[in-house]
Amino acid sequence: MTRPAAVATRLVDDARVRVTRFDFAPGAETGWHVHGLDYVITAVTDCPMLLEEPGGGTRAVTVPAGAAYRRNAGVEHNVVNAGPGPMSFVEVELKEEAAR
């Protein structure tokens, strides 16, 4: 089954951070990816996520609007909007600290 793709909108990309907003229609997905940087997610809407993980595992996670979480680089997954309505979050990827 082919799912629609989430829409990724780059908001900031400089020497220190990359900030991207992800907007998902119901059933939309990011596609499989590996995070190359540490990152922080902040939910814009309630985010009922289905996380598909390597080896065929899945987890259902709901991140309430306004909540945030952090993960280290290396996470591999596909994120799917498992809810009946649109879902959005902002991802901030943390790059190496720029020289001052």
Secondary structure as GFF3:
##gff-version 3
##sequence-region A 1 100
A	DSSP	beta_strand	7	13	.	.	.	ID=ss1
A	DSSP	beta_strand	17	24	.	.	.	ID=ss2
A	DSSP	beta_strand	33	34	.	.	.	ID=ss3
A	DSSP	beta_strand	38	43	.	.	.	ID=ss4
A	DSSP	beta_strand	47	52	.	.	.	ID=ss5
A	DSSP	three_ten_helix	54	56	.	.	.	ID=ss6
A	DSSP	beta_strand	58	63	.	.	.	ID=ss7
A	DSSP	beta_strand	68	71	.	.	.	ID=ss8
A	DSSP	beta_strand	76	81	.	.	.	ID=ss9
A	DSSP	beta_strand	87	94	.	.	.	ID=ss10
###
